[in-house]
Amino acid sequence: MREHANIGFRYGVLAVSAAGGLLYRLDYLTGATLWHSPTTSGGRATILVEHDLIIVGKGGYLDAFDHGG
């Protein structure tokens, strides 16, 4: 089974989510995890990075996170 990771990058913010119910915020230069947080649903993600929010769409649900988690 293949796993897909969806990536959102904008304004120096790197956000990643795979099929599971988590969103990860990574350091762009090192790849280190800055924080992770559960999402309402699992499945393939659509990630939109804005100035003040990271918005994640999964399984018909939207979650919004500030850049600090």
C-alpha positions, -999 to 999 in steps of 0.1 A, spaced: 0 0 0 14 34 -9 13 63 15 8 98 2 21 129 20 5 162 12 26 193 17 18 230 21 45 256 19 42 293 19 56 323 39 84 300 51 59 276 68 61 239 59 31 218 69 28 181 61 0 155 65 -4 119 54 -34 96 55 -35 95 93 -52 121 114 -22 143 121 -7 176 108 30 182 112 47 216 112 83 211 101 114 234 102 120 242 66 158 242 69 164 211 91 132 190 87 128 188 124 93 186 138 82 218 154 48 205 165 21 181 155 -16 181 161 -45 158 154 -70 166 126 -107 159 128 -105 133 100 -80 111 82 -74 106 45 -57 127 19 -52 163 29 -55 196 12 -33 221 30 -35 259 26 -9 281 44 -20 317 50 -3 345 69 -19 336 102 -34 301 97 -27 266 84 -60 253 70 -64 215 64 -92 198 46 -96 160 51 -126 137 48 -151 166 44 -138 185 75 -118 217 78 -93 223 106 -75 256 112 -42 259 132 -22 290 140 15 288 131 23 278 167 1 248 167 
